[in-house]
Amino acid sequence: MGEQFGNRKVNQVYREGMFEGKTPEFPVSYEDLREAAHASMDETARAYIHGGAGAEETFRKEQDFSAWRIVPRMLQGVEDRDLSTEVLGQTIDYPVMVTPLGVQTLVHEDGELATSAACDELNVPFILSSLSSTPMEDVAEALGDTPKWFQFYWSSDEDIAKSFLNRAEESGYDAIVITVDAPTLGWRERLIERGYYPFLEGEGVANYFSDPAFRSQLDDPPEEDPQAAVDHFLDIFGDSSLTWDDLEFVFENTDLPVLIKGVLHPEDARKAVEHGADGVGVSTHGGRQVDGSITAIEALPEIVDEVGDEVTITFDSGIRRGSDIYKALSLGADACLIGRPFIYGLALGGQDGVHHVLENLIADFDLSMGLAGRDDVDNLDRDSLRHEDDL
């Protein structure tokens, strides 16, 4: 699957529908997918996955890319389309990656292993959260040669932080993603009103409970005293004291390329580069941290202007359809990270559900690119778009 990805997908769907009476197993539109997934979840899982910060103003607004309009060009010879792109020095087949999203067993018993299996089928890069339900080594093994990055939540305990970096490198991950927009939890009303925090039940802490440095600090193994292990996790998770200068610790403890995720201001993007980052991730954390903040799509152009010629730029928060991917890439992102859509696919159908969502997004993007008169991801630029203020 590469050239004419979208054409093959829609032709398959139409043939199966017309000649076999077979329609897609899972909803196609994001709205229907979300509704069906929500119905399949219990209320705590739904609150965790869906919930944004505060009144969810940023969560709602970040999905609106309509200020930027695609300007299609005709008769451009787009039969053969190249969807590949380069991120952190690595060529990937499509400008699509799975974002780090923790505690995936909340919605499906196979969790990250189901997601990684779907990614492996499509060769879509997987970014594993520190807060996964499955240890990083098991996920790396399941992914095989599929590109994989490890998202690093910086522990306040230096030994544990160092151990995470070493384990990721030894397991074969290709890069480290440092999330910097969550030194502490945002005000997430859906969770607060339920008094629900899954990590208190020992969910999403597999990387910690399996970590030798973490385990060495416990009186008893997590298997024997899970409550004490959870309490220790809460003590060492996150560090609000970190500054840009502390990035030196990461570079001293890994040889992998490093991307700083959660940047919304061009000066922070510049600082990330000055302190040695190989990439910058433009993100609002899915609207889950600072309610009322600038959205990722609003922040993207200035960050690209500041550092886009120097480092990899990833984009997430609000991607729902192929046209969203097209717009983000045209504004200068090198790849887009997919969040809630894939987790809704996971909730509905495990590996098959994630595969369905990723395949549809890639197909939708491919067709959008061809219909807009572009045959190569590398040729997407701001001339592909017009802002509503300029119309």
Phi, psi and omega in degrees: 000119178199275177294140176054037179305311184295319179299316180297320182295309183291325178296320177297314181298316182291320178297314180297323180291316185280322188259339183240356182065027185250127177246164182306141184292328184240157180304148182265313181288148180299320183296317179290323178299313180298316181298316181292320180294317179300321180293334182275346184264156168281168190293331180287318177296319179298318180295322181290314184287314186281327195295131170259182179280149172054229180280003178065031177297312180294318178304318180288313186290330185292344179275357183260102179259012193289345178295336177257125183249135177287137178248095182293145173242144188256158173051052183257003179066067188246027182298320180252113185246134180259111182265359185286157178208170180245131177228127180050040177078007183242129178277130177240154188292326184222154181278043186228133177223156176271124184288155176290116180226122189277171171051050185290342176290352174298331185249343179203138187298333180275346173046230185299334180290326175292317180296316181294326178295319177294318178298320180295321179298322185260354185059042174264127181300142181246131174251116184271132177284146169304329184266044181276161177273355183230135180302148185301326181296319180293322179291319178300318179296319180295327182282335180060237183273357178297135180304139184213135177240155178246125178274127190252109167272121190283108180289148176288346176266119186296322181295319179291318178300315179296319180297318178300314181297317180294317180297318180299315181294315181293334181279350177100014175292149187267345183196162175248131176248114180264114176278119185251358184263013181224055176294341172210166183288146172284171179276093185256099190297326181297326179278320183295319182291342176259354184058040189243126177218104192301334183292336177292341176266007182080016177272141174075017182241024183299323180293330179280312183295338179263359186276129182297323179292318178298312183296327181293342182267001180261148174289324179226151178300154179305329180295332182265328181221075183298327182295317178296324179293318177297317179300320179291322175303314180297328180290326189253356183280124176082158181205103183283354183274354187294145175232174180302324181296336181289348178300337179305325179302317181295313183292335176285341187242010173207148173260001180284151172299150186235131175244133179264115187252134178115022185267134180230356181237136182299330178292326176291324176298317178297318179296321178301315180293317181297332181266009169107005181293146177266349181200161179230132177254116179275118190197147170256014185061037180067025181073021188259001186244293184249103179288137182089005180283165170303146179276164182296320182291332175287327182279334190304310185302317181292324179292319176298318178299327184281314188225004187298334179276356187249328186219166173293138175242118171257158183225135170210172179096094175113351180294122180231335184216170181299326179294330176294317177299315179303315182293317181296319178292322179294332177276359171119357176290149176269334179202154180246137179262130183261130183244264187303322180304316183290325181290330175291323174298319178299316181299323185276329188207021178058224181304315181297322180293318178295317178302314179305312183294312183294317179299317180295318180297317179295317179297316179298315178297314181302313180293321178300317181295313180296317181292337176273359175088025180240137183243007183208129179305324182295344181266001177284130180209184185291344173291347177285346188230164166227139174276147184301332179291342182260004182269000000 
